[in-house]
Amino acid sequence: MSPEAYLEMAETEARHWWFRGRRDVVRTVLRRLTLPPRACTRVLEIGSGTGGNFDMLTEFGCVSGVEMDKTARDLAAKKTGGRFDVRAGRCPDDLPFDRERFDLVCFFDSLEHIADDVGSLARMRDILAPGGTVVATVPAYQWLWSAHDVFLHHHRRYSRKSLIASVKAAGYRVESITYFNALLLPLLIAVRIMDRQLRRNRSTGNAVPSSALNESLYRIFSVERHWISRGALPCGVSLLVVLKAEKASQ
């Protein structure tokens, strides 16, 4: 991402409705996983940015991160008081922790930033503990591509079909997959249509809206955690997938 995006993320991700809502949805999914006891579980976030997910992930184990951008790593260290082991790295070829094994590897809206998404997912198999799990969230629908994706240095958006194809090519089986942020999808579609009609080609970034609007959007988004705990949603602004590595053929 651009340095401006990291600075904005560090400032807003604790308060912004989107980051808060996504953490609620992800937390609900992670609580349903079968993981080792918390004291024994090792968690790795790939593309950990400015550290906004670390405190949430500590509910599940000992958390480490990989982040290619020095600005983001410095912001994460400052924000978290240096409590987490965040190392420089880049997927798929420059991955630290190569001698360690993790029970849970997370890509929270980072896979779309990586040119070789299949190769990066495949590389995670080398550091997964036996029975380990990969959880990823990604933006949905290429037809929603906008200046915001350009601002964030995305390579792609995904459909359910394209995401499944990528993870299977990397050697995983899909344990579960769902769209999410479904209730706000019509609003985003309307915004994208308006942007195109007005030929607006600027990202609005992740500025926090007014307190009342921010809280309303958060409550709408967050309520989906209850639905996802019961089954998959058929559409949404984002996708979430839970993966297990396929066993090597004998």
MARZA-380315 format. One line per field, with one value per residue: chain; residue number from 0; x, y, z of N, C-alpha, C in turn. Coordinates in nm, 2 decimals, padded with zeros to 4 digits. Example, Ala and Ser with C-alpha at 12.3 -4.5 7.8 and 13.67 -1.06 7.14 Angstrom:
REM residues 2
cadena	[A;A];
num	[0;1];
npx	[01.32;01.28];
npy	[-00.57;-00.22];
npz	[00.78;00.71];
capx	[01.23;01.37];
capy	[-00.45;-00.11];
capz	[00.78;00.71];
cpx	[01.32;01.29];
cpy	[-00.33;00.00];
cpz	[00.78;00.79];
END
This chain:
REM residues 250
cadena	[A;A;A;A;A;A;A;A;A;A;A;A;A;A;A;A;A;A;A;A;A;A;A;A;A;A;A;A;A;A;A;A;A;A;A;A;A;A;A;A;A;A;A;A;A;A;A;A;A;A;A;A;A;A;A;A;A;A;A;A;A;A;A;A;A;A;A;A;A;A;A;A;A;A;A;A;A;A;A;A;A;A;A;A;A;A;A;A;A;A;A;A;A;A;A;A;A;A;A;A;A;A;A;A;A;A;A;A;A;A;A;A;A;A;A;A;A;A;A;A;A;A;A;A;A;A;A;A;A;A;A;A;A;A;A;A;A;A;A;A;A;A;A;A;A;A;A;A;A;A;A;A;A;A;A;A;A;A;A;A;A;A;A;A;A;A;A;A;A;A;A;A;A;A;A;A;A;A;A;A;A;A;A;A;A;A;A;A;A;A;A;A;A;A;A;A;A;A;A;A;A;A;A;A;A;A;A;A;A;A;A;A;A;A;A;A;A;A;A;A;A;A;A;A;A;A;A;A;A;A;A;A;A;A;A;A;A;A;A;A;A;A;A;A;A;A;A;A;A;A];
num	[0;1;2;3;4;5;6;7;8;9;10;11;12;13;14;15;16;17;18;19;20;21;22;23;24;25;26;27;28;29;30;31;32;33;34;35;36;37;38;39;40;41;42;43;44;45;46;47;48;49;50;51;52;53;54;55;56;57;58;59;60;61;62;63;64;65;66;67;68;69;70;71;72;73;74;75;76;77;78;79;80;81;82;83;84;85;86;87;88;89;90;91;92;93;94;95;96;97;98;99;100;101;102;103;104;105;106;107;108;109;110;111;112;113;114;115;116;117;118;119;120;121;122;123;124;125;126;127;128;129;130;131;132;133;134;135;136;137;138;139;140;141;142;143;144;145;146;147;148;149;150;151;152;153;154;155;156;157;158;159;160;161;162;163;164;165;166;167;168;169;170;171;172;173;174;175;176;177;178;179;180;181;182;183;184;185;186;187;188;189;190;191;192;193;194;195;196;197;198;199;200;201;202;203;204;205;206;207;208;209;210;211;212;213;214;215;216;217;218;219;220;221;222;223;224;225;226;227;228;229;230;231;232;233;234;235;236;237;238;239;240;241;242;243;244;245;246;247;248;249];
npx	[00.08;00.03;00.24;00.07;-00.17;-00.11;-00.05;-00.30;-00.45;-00.33;-00.42;-00.70;-00.80;-00.88;-01.11;-01.28;-01.57;-01.56;-01.32;-01.37;-01.61;-01.52;-01.33;-01.51;-01.66;-01.45;-01.35;-01.56;-01.57;-01.31;-01.34;-01.49;-01.32;-01.12;-00.87;-00.54;-00.49;-00.50;-00.25;-00.07;-00.10;00.02;00.01;00.01;00.01;-00.01;00.10;00.06;00.03;-00.04;-00.08;-00.34;-00.50;-00.38;-00.44;-00.70;-00.64;-00.48;-00.65;-00.66;-00.40;-00.04;00.09;00.24;00.38;00.41;00.53;00.59;00.64;00.83;00.74;00.48;00.55;00.69;00.49;00.32;00.47;00.50;00.23;00.15;00.33;00.55;00.50;00.47;00.61;00.71;00.81;01.02;00.93;00.84;00.59;00.60;00.86;01.04;01.02;01.01;01.05;01.09;01.18;01.00;00.67;00.33;00.00;-00.22;-00.26;-00.30;-00.45;-00.56;-00.73;-00.50;-00.41;-00.49;-00.31;-00.08;00.11;00.16;-00.05;-00.13;00.12;00.21;00.02;00.07;00.33;00.28;00.22;00.45;00.51;00.30;00.18;00.12;-00.21;-00.28;-00.44;-00.55;-00.67;-00.84;-00.94;-01.08;-01.13;-01.43;-01.56;-01.47;-01.59;-01.65;-01.42;-01.23;-01.10;-01.03;-00.93;-00.70;-00.56;-00.50;-00.33;-00.41;-00.41;-00.61;-00.97;-01.19;-01.40;-01.63;-01.58;-01.33;-01.16;-01.18;-01.06;-00.80;-00.71;-00.73;-00.54;-00.32;-00.29;-00.48;-00.77;-01.11;-01.25;-01.46;-01.65;-01.75;-01.93;-01.92;-02.02;-02.26;-02.51;-02.44;-02.37;-02.55;-02.53;-02.26;-02.25;-02.42;-02.27;-02.04;-02.16;-02.24;-01.99;-01.88;-02.05;-02.02;-01.76;-01.56;-01.25;-01.11;-00.99;-01.17;-01.04;-01.00;-01.13;-01.27;-01.62;-01.88;-01.96;-02.22;-02.30;-02.08;-02.11;-02.36;-02.31;-02.12;-02.28;-02.46;-02.29;-02.16;-02.36;-02.38;-02.21;-02.36;-02.52;-02.33;-02.23;-02.41;-02.42;-02.33;-02.31;-02.47;-02.38;-02.18;-01.95;-01.71;-01.51;-01.46;-01.25;-01.18;-00.92;-00.76;-00.45;-00.41;-00.33;-00.01;00.03;00.08];
npy	[-00.12;00.24;00.48;00.68;00.54;00.36;00.53;00.65;00.42;00.34;00.55;00.52;00.26;00.15;00.27;00.30;00.20;-00.01;-00.16;-00.24;-00.39;-00.59;-00.72;-00.82;-01.01;-01.18;-01.27;-01.42;-01.63;-01.75;-01.84;-02.06;-02.25;-02.55;-02.54;-02.57;-02.56;-02.22;-02.13;-02.29;-02.23;-02.10;-01.81;-01.65;-01.35;-01.26;-00.98;-00.78;-00.51;-00.22;-00.33;-00.36;-00.59;-00.74;-00.75;-00.86;-01.11;-01.22;-01.35;-01.61;-01.72;-01.71;-01.43;-01.34;-01.14;-01.07;-00.82;-00.62;-00.35;-00.09;00.15;00.07;-00.14;00.01;00.18;-00.01;-00.12;00.10;00.15;-00.08;-00.10;-00.26;-00.53;-00.75;-00.98;-00.88;-00.92;-00.82;-00.90;-01.07;-01.20;-01.45;-01.53;-01.43;-01.50;-01.47;-01.66;-01.92;-02.15;-02.22;-02.32;-02.28;-02.27;-02.14;-01.94;-01.62;-01.42;-01.12;-00.93;-00.90;-01.07;-00.99;-00.80;-00.91;-01.02;-01.28;-01.47;-01.75;-01.88;-01.77;-01.86;-02.13;-02.14;-02.10;-02.35;-02.47;-02.37;-02.43;-02.59;-02.94;-03.02;-02.75;-02.43;-02.21;-01.88;-01.65;-01.32;-01.13;-00.88;-00.86;-00.93;-00.83;-00.65;-00.44;-00.29;00.00;00.34;00.33;00.07;00.10;00.29;00.15;-00.04;-00.28;-00.60;-00.75;-00.82;-01.07;-01.34;-01.59;-01.82;-01.77;-01.74;-01.99;-02.14;-02.04;-02.12;-02.39;-02.45;-02.39;-02.60;-02.66;-02.76;-02.64;-02.56;-02.39;-02.13;-01.80;-01.51;-01.18;-00.87;-00.81;-00.66;-00.40;-00.40;-00.31;-00.03;00.02;-00.05;00.15;00.37;00.32;00.33;00.59;00.72;00.65;00.76;01.03;01.04;01.03;00.97;00.92;00.80;00.76;00.69;00.57;00.74;00.83;00.84;01.07;01.05;00.94;00.82;00.65;00.47;00.36;00.23;00.05;-00.11;-00.23;-00.37;-00.54;-00.71;-00.92;-01.12;-01.29;-01.42;-01.55;-01.73;-01.93;-02.01;-01.98;-01.67;-01.54;-01.33;-01.03;-00.76;-00.86;-01.16;-01.45;-01.72;-02.04;-02.27;-02.59;-02.76;-02.98;-03.32;-03.46;-03.66;-04.01];
npz	[00.00;-00.03;00.15;00.26;00.29;00.49;00.71;00.74;00.81;01.05;01.21;01.21;01.23;01.47;01.53;01.30;01.13;00.94;00.99;01.25;01.23;01.06;01.22;01.42;01.27;01.18;01.43;01.53;01.34;01.39;01.65;01.61;01.52;01.55;01.75;01.90;02.27;02.40;02.51;02.38;02.11;01.81;01.62;01.31;01.13;00.80;00.62;00.82;00.86;01.03;01.27;01.37;01.42;01.61;01.89;01.89;01.79;01.99;02.16;02.07;02.07;02.08;01.91;01.60;01.33;00.98;00.77;00.50;00.47;00.61;00.73;00.82;00.99;01.19;01.28;01.39;01.60;01.76;01.82;01.96;02.16;02.12;02.17;02.01;01.79;01.50;01.18;00.90;00.57;00.26;00.05;-00.21;-00.16;00.03;00.32;00.66;00.97;00.88;00.99;01.17;01.30;01.26;01.40;01.31;01.03;00.90;00.65;00.63;00.43;00.27;00.08;-00.17;-00.23;-00.32;-00.58;-00.67;-00.57;-00.55;-00.53;-00.29;-00.10;-00.13;-00.03;00.24;00.33;00.41;00.66;00.82;01.10;01.17;01.08;01.08;01.02;00.76;00.73;00.54;00.44;00.17;-00.08;-00.27;-00.60;-00.90;-01.07;-00.90;-00.89;-00.83;-00.79;-00.53;-00.49;-00.64;-00.50;-00.27;-00.37;-00.48;-00.65;-00.75;-00.73;-00.59;-00.69;-00.55;-00.70;-00.82;-00.60;-00.48;-00.68;-00.68;-00.42;-00.42;-00.63;-00.49;-00.32;-00.12;00.07;00.09;00.38;00.47;00.32;00.27;00.16;00.30;00.48;00.36;00.38;00.34;00.08;-00.14;-00.10;-00.15;-00.42;-00.53;-00.47;-00.63;-00.89;-00.90;-00.88;-01.13;-01.31;-01.26;-01.32;-01.13;-01.00;-00.77;-00.46;-00.16;00.06;00.40;00.58;00.89;00.93;01.04;01.40;01.45;01.21;01.17;01.38;01.32;01.07;01.16;01.33;01.16;00.99;01.18;01.28;01.11;01.20;01.35;01.16;01.00;01.17;01.15;00.89;00.54;00.36;00.06;-00.09;-00.09;00.01;00.06;00.09;00.29;00.38;00.50;00.54;00.49;00.45;00.18;00.21;00.12;-00.17;-00.15];
capx	[00.00;00.10;00.26;-00.04;-00.27;-00.06;-00.07;-00.44;-00.49;-00.29;-00.50;-00.84;-00.85;-00.94;-01.25;-01.35;-01.67;-01.52;-01.22;-01.43;-01.70;-01.44;-01.28;-01.62;-01.69;-01.33;-01.34;-01.67;-01.52;-01.20;-01.39;-01.55;-01.21;-01.06;-00.73;-00.48;-00.51;-00.44;-00.11;00.01;-00.13;00.10;-00.07;00.09;-00.06;00.07;00.06;00.00;00.00;00.00;-00.11;-00.48;-00.57;-00.31;-00.51;-00.80;-00.58;-00.43;-00.75;-00.64;-00.27;00.08;00.07;00.35;00.34;00.50;00.49;00.70;00.66;00.89;00.65;00.38;00.61;00.72;00.36;00.27;00.55;00.46;00.09;00.13;00.43;00.65;00.46;00.45;00.72;00.67;00.94;01.02;00.92;00.76;00.55;00.62;01.00;01.12;00.93;01.08;00.99;01.09;01.21;00.90;00.55;00.21;-00.13;-00.31;-00.20;-00.41;-00.44;-00.67;-00.72;-00.36;-00.38;-00.51;-00.19;00.03;00.10;00.16;-00.13;-00.12;00.25;00.21;-00.06;00.14;00.44;00.23;00.22;00.58;00.52;00.18;00.19;00.03;-00.35;-00.29;-00.55;-00.53;-00.80;-00.82;-01.04;-01.04;-01.24;-01.51;-01.62;-01.38;-01.67;-01.65;-01.29;-01.24;-00.98;-00.99;-00.84;-00.57;-00.50;-00.45;-00.23;-00.47;-00.39;-00.74;-01.07;-01.22;-01.53;-01.62;-01.52;-01.18;-01.09;-01.17;-00.96;-00.66;-00.66;-00.71;-00.42;-00.21;-00.29;-00.57;-00.92;-01.19;-01.33;-01.58;-01.63;-01.87;-01.93;-01.97;-02.05;-02.37;-02.61;-02.39;-02.33;-02.62;-02.48;-02.14;-02.28;-02.47;-02.15;-01.96;-02.23;-02.23;-01.85;-01.85;-02.13;-01.96;-01.62;-01.48;-01.14;-01.03;-01.03;-01.21;-00.96;-01.07;-01.16;-01.38;-01.73;-01.93;-01.98;-02.35;-02.29;-01.98;-02.17;-02.47;-02.25;-02.06;-02.38;-02.51;-02.19;-02.13;-02.47;-02.36;-02.14;-02.45;-02.56;-02.22;-02.21;-02.51;-02.41;-02.26;-02.39;-02.46;-02.32;-02.12;-01.84;-01.58;-01.51;-01.38;-01.24;-01.11;-00.85;-00.67;-00.36;-00.43;-00.22;00.07;00.00;00.19];
capy	[00.00;00.36;00.53;00.75;00.45;00.31;00.63;00.66;00.30;00.35;00.65;00.50;00.12;00.11;00.33;00.29;00.09;-00.13;-00.24;-00.30;-00.49;-00.71;-00.79;-00.90;-01.13;-01.28;-01.33;-01.52;-01.75;-01.81;-01.91;-02.19;-02.34;-02.64;-02.50;-02.62;-02.46;-02.09;-02.12;-02.36;-02.20;-02.00;-01.74;-01.56;-01.27;-01.21;-00.85;-00.74;-00.37;-00.14;-00.41;-00.34;-00.71;-00.82;-00.77;-00.96;-01.24;-01.28;-01.44;-01.74;-01.77;-01.62;-01.37;-01.28;-01.08;-01.04;-00.70;-00.58;-00.20;-00.05;00.24;00.00;-00.21;00.10;00.22;-00.12;-00.13;00.22;00.14;-00.20;-00.11;-00.36;-00.65;-00.85;-01.01;-00.84;-00.92;-00.78;-01.01;-01.05;-01.33;-01.58;-01.57;-01.37;-01.52;-01.51;-01.77;-02.04;-02.27;-02.23;-02.38;-02.20;-02.34;-02.05;-01.83;-01.53;-01.31;-01.03;-00.83;-00.89;-01.16;-00.92;-00.71;-01.00;-01.05;-01.43;-01.52;-01.89;-01.91;-01.73;-01.96;-02.26;-02.12;-02.11;-02.49;-02.50;-02.32;-02.47;-02.71;-03.05;-02.99;-02.61;-02.37;-02.07;-01.80;-01.53;-01.23;-01.06;-00.80;-00.94;-00.88;-00.75;-00.54;-00.33;-00.23;00.14;00.41;00.28;-00.05;00.15;00.36;00.04;-00.12;-00.42;-00.67;-00.81;-00.86;-01.21;-01.40;-01.72;-01.92;-01.74;-01.76;-02.14;-02.19;-02.01;-02.19;-02.53;-02.46;-02.38;-02.72;-02.65;-02.79;-02.54;-02.60;-02.31;-02.00;-01.71;-01.37;-01.10;-00.73;-00.82;-00.56;-00.27;-00.42;-00.22;00.10;00.03;-00.05;00.28;00.47;00.29;00.37;00.74;00.76;00.63;00.85;01.16;01.03;01.05;00.87;00.95;00.72;00.84;00.64;00.52;00.84;00.79;00.94;01.13;00.95;00.87;00.74;00.55;00.37;00.29;00.14;-00.06;-00.20;-00.30;-00.47;-00.64;-00.80;-01.04;-01.22;-01.39;-01.50;-01.63;-01.85;-02.03;-02.06;-01.89;-01.56;-01.56;-01.22;-00.94;-00.68;-00.93;-01.30;-01.51;-01.86;-02.12;-02.37;-02.69;-02.81;-03.12;-03.41;-03.49;-03.80;-04.10];
capz	[00.00;-00.02;00.28;00.31;00.33;00.62;00.81;00.77;00.88;01.19;01.28;01.21;01.23;01.60;01.54;01.18;01.13;00.86;01.06;01.37;01.18;01.01;01.34;01.48;01.18;01.19;01.56;01.53;01.26;01.46;01.77;01.57;01.47;01.65;01.77;02.03;02.38;02.37;02.55;02.28;01.97;01.74;01.52;01.22;01.04;00.69;00.59;00.94;00.85;01.15;01.40;01.43;01.45;01.70;02.02;01.87;01.77;02.12;02.22;02.02;02.09;02.07;01.78;01.53;01.21;00.87;00.71;00.41;00.47;00.73;00.80;00.88;01.11;01.29;01.34;01.47;01.72;01.84;01.87;02.05;02.26;02.08;02.24;01.92;01.70;01.36;01.10;00.76;00.48;00.14;00.00;-00.14;-00.16;00.14;00.44;00.79;01.05;00.79;01.07;01.28;01.26;01.31;01.40;01.24;00.95;00.86;00.55;00.64;00.32;00.23;-00.04;-00.30;-00.25;-00.36;-00.72;-00.68;-00.46;-00.54;-00.48;-00.15;-00.02;-00.13;00.06;00.38;00.37;00.47;00.80;00.89;01.19;01.12;01.11;01.09;00.94;00.70;00.72;00.46;00.39;00.05;-00.14;-00.36;-00.72;-00.99;-01.13;-00.81;-00.89;-00.83;-00.75;-00.39;-00.51;-00.69;-00.38;-00.18;-00.45;-00.50;-00.78;-00.80;-00.64;-00.61;-00.68;-00.48;-00.79;-00.85;-00.48;-00.46;-00.78;-00.63;-00.30;-00.47;-00.70;-00.39;-00.25;00.00;00.06;00.15;00.50;00.46;00.25;00.27;00.15;00.42;00.45;00.26;00.40;00.28;-00.07;-00.23;-00.08;-00.22;-00.56;-00.56;-00.47;-00.75;-01.01;-00.90;-00.91;-01.27;-01.38;-01.24;-01.36;-01.02;-01.00;-00.65;-00.35;-00.04;00.17;00.51;00.68;00.98;00.91;01.17;01.50;01.44;01.09;01.19;01.47;01.25;00.97;01.23;01.38;01.04;00.94;01.28;01.30;01.02;01.27;01.40;01.05;00.95;01.26;01.12;00.75;00.44;00.30;-00.08;-00.16;00.00;-00.04;00.09;00.11;00.40;00.35;00.60;00.46;00.54;00.35;00.14;00.24;00.00;-00.22;-00.12];
cpx	[00.09;00.13;00.14;-00.15;-00.23;-00.08;-00.21;-00.49;-00.45;-00.37;-00.64;-00.89;-00.91;-01.08;-01.33;-01.45;-01.63;-01.42;-01.28;-01.53;-01.63;-01.39;-01.39;-01.65;-01.57;-01.33;-01.45;-01.63;-01.41;-01.24;-01.45;-01.44;-01.17;-00.91;-00.67;-00.51;-00.44;-00.29;-00.02;00.00;-00.04;00.02;00.02;00.00;00.03;00.01;-00.01;-00.02;00.05;-00.05;-00.25;-00.55;-00.50;-00.38;-00.62;-00.75;-00.52;-00.53;-00.73;-00.50;-00.16;00.09;00.21;00.30;00.45;00.45;00.61;00.73;00.72;00.81;00.55;00.43;00.64;00.59;00.30;00.34;00.52;00.32;00.07;00.24;00.54;00.62;00.46;00.58;00.68;00.80;00.92;01.01;00.83;00.72;00.56;00.77;01.09;01.04;01.02;01.01;01.00;01.13;01.11;00.77;00.43;00.08;-00.23;-00.24;-00.31;-00.37;-00.56;-00.66;-00.58;-00.33;-00.39;-00.40;-00.07;00.01;00.08;00.08;-00.13;00.01;00.27;00.14;00.01;00.26;00.40;00.23;00.35;00.59;00.40;00.22;00.10;-00.12;-00.38;-00.40;-00.50;-00.66;-00.76;-00.95;-00.99;-01.15;-01.30;-01.55;-01.53;-01.46;-01.69;-01.52;-01.31;-01.10;-00.94;-00.90;-00.70;-00.49;-00.44;-00.36;-00.28;-00.42;-00.52;-00.84;-01.12;-01.37;-01.52;-01.55;-01.37;-01.10;-01.07;-01.06;-00.82;-00.62;-00.65;-00.58;-00.30;-00.20;-00.37;-00.71;-00.99;-01.27;-01.47;-01.54;-01.76;-01.84;-01.96;-01.97;-02.16;-02.47;-02.57;-02.35;-02.41;-02.57;-02.35;-02.16;-02.33;-02.36;-02.07;-02.03;-02.22;-02.09;-01.83;-01.93;-02.07;-01.81;-01.53;-01.37;-01.05;-01.08;-01.07;-01.13;-01.05;-01.09;-01.28;-01.50;-01.78;-01.96;-02.11;-02.35;-02.19;-02.04;-02.28;-02.41;-02.19;-02.17;-02.44;-02.42;-02.17;-02.24;-02.45;-02.28;-02.23;-02.50;-02.45;-02.19;-02.31;-02.50;-02.35;-02.36;-02.37;-02.39;-02.26;-02.00;-01.71;-01.61;-01.42;-01.38;-01.15;-01.05;-00.77;-00.58;-00.40;-00.31;-00.14;00.03;00.12;00.25];
cpy	[00.12;00.40;00.60;00.66;00.39;00.41;00.65;00.54;00.30;00.44;00.60;00.36;00.08;00.16;00.31;00.17;-00.03;-00.22;-00.31;-00.41;-00.61;-00.79;-00.88;-01.02;-01.23;-01.35;-01.44;-01.65;-01.82;-01.89;-02.04;-02.29;-02.43;-02.61;-02.56;-02.52;-02.33;-02.08;-02.19;-02.32;-02.08;-01.94;-01.65;-01.48;-01.22;-01.08;-00.78;-00.59;-00.30;-00.20;-00.40;-00.47;-00.79;-00.85;-00.87;-01.10;-01.31;-01.36;-01.58;-01.80;-01.66;-01.56;-01.31;-01.23;-01.07;-00.92;-00.65;-00.43;-00.16;00.06;00.17;-00.07;-00.11;00.15;00.11;-00.13;-00.02;00.20;00.03;-00.20;-00.21;-00.50;-00.77;-00.86;-00.99;-00.83;-00.88;-00.91;-00.98;-01.19;-01.33;-01.61;-01.52;-01.38;-01.56;-01.62;-01.91;-02.17;-02.30;-02.28;-02.31;-02.29;-02.27;-01.94;-01.75;-01.43;-01.23;-00.91;-00.80;-00.97;-01.09;-00.82;-00.78;-01.04;-01.20;-01.48;-01.67;-01.94;-01.88;-01.82;-02.09;-02.25;-02.14;-02.26;-02.54;-02.46;-02.36;-02.59;-02.81;-03.01;-02.84;-02.55;-02.23;-02.01;-01.68;-01.45;-01.16;-00.98;-00.88;-00.86;-00.78;-00.63;-00.42;-00.26;-00.08;00.21;00.37;00.16;00.00;00.21;00.26;-00.06;-00.27;-00.47;-00.72;-00.80;-01.00;-01.24;-01.53;-01.82;-01.90;-01.77;-01.91;-02.19;-02.16;-02.10;-02.34;-02.55;-02.45;-02.51;-02.73;-02.71;-02.68;-02.60;-02.52;-02.18;-01.93;-01.57;-01.30;-00.95;-00.73;-00.71;-00.43;-00.28;-00.32;-00.08;00.12;00.03;00.09;00.38;00.45;00.35;00.53;00.79;00.75;00.73;00.99;01.16;01.06;00.94;00.89;00.86;00.81;00.79;00.58;00.62;00.80;00.89;00.99;01.02;00.87;00.77;00.62;00.44;00.29;00.19;00.02;-00.16;-00.29;-00.41;-00.58;-00.74;-00.93;-01.15;-01.33;-01.48;-01.60;-01.75;-01.96;-02.08;-01.95;-01.79;-01.57;-01.45;-01.12;-00.86;-00.76;-01.08;-01.35;-01.66;-01.92;-02.24;-02.46;-02.73;-02.95;-03.20;-03.45;-03.64;-03.89;-04.16];
cpz	[00.00;00.12;00.34;00.36;00.47;00.73;00.85;00.84;01.02;01.27;01.30;01.24;01.37;01.61;01.42;01.17;01.05;00.93;01.18;01.33;01.13;01.12;01.41;01.40;01.19;01.32;01.58;01.46;01.34;01.58;01.74;01.53;01.59;01.65;01.89;02.14;02.35;02.40;02.45;02.14;01.92;01.62;01.44;01.13;00.93;00.64;00.70;00.95;00.98;01.28;01.45;01.46;01.56;01.83;02.00;01.86;01.89;02.19;02.18;02.04;02.09;01.93;01.73;01.40;01.11;00.80;00.62;00.43;00.61;00.81;00.88;01.01;01.22;01.36;01.43;01.60;01.81;01.90;01.97;02.15;02.24;02.14;02.15;01.83;01.56;01.28;00.96;00.67;00.36;00.08;-00.16;-00.11;-00.04;00.27;00.56;00.86;00.97;00.87;01.18;01.22;01.33;01.30;01.32;01.17;00.89;00.75;00.56;00.55;00.29;00.10;-00.17;-00.33;-00.31;-00.50;-00.74;-00.56;-00.44;-00.48;-00.33;-00.06;-00.02;-00.03;00.21;00.43;00.44;00.61;00.88;00.98;01.14;01.17;01.11;00.99;00.89;00.69;00.64;00.44;00.27;00.00;-00.25;-00.49;-00.80;-01.05;-01.03;-00.80;-00.91;-00.80;-00.61;-00.40;-00.56;-00.58;-00.29;-00.25;-00.46;-00.64;-00.84;-00.69;-00.68;-00.61;-00.59;-00.57;-00.81;-00.72;-00.46;-00.56;-00.73;-00.51;-00.33;-00.54;-00.61;-00.30;-00.12;-00.03;00.14;00.26;00.50;00.39;00.25;00.23;00.28;00.38;00.34;00.26;00.34;00.14;-00.16;-00.22;-00.16;-00.37;-00.61;-00.57;-00.59;-00.88;-01.01;-00.93;-01.06;-01.35;-01.38;-01.28;-01.25;-01.01;-00.88;-00.54;-00.23;00.08;00.28;00.62;00.76;00.96;01.04;01.27;01.48;01.32;01.11;01.28;01.40;01.15;01.04;01.28;01.27;01.00;01.05;01.30;01.22;01.09;01.32;01.28;01.00;01.04;01.23;00.97;00.66;00.39;00.14;-00.16;-00.05;-00.06;-00.03;00.10;00.22;00.37;00.46;00.52;00.54;00.43;00.31;00.17;00.11;-00.04;-00.19;-00.25];
END
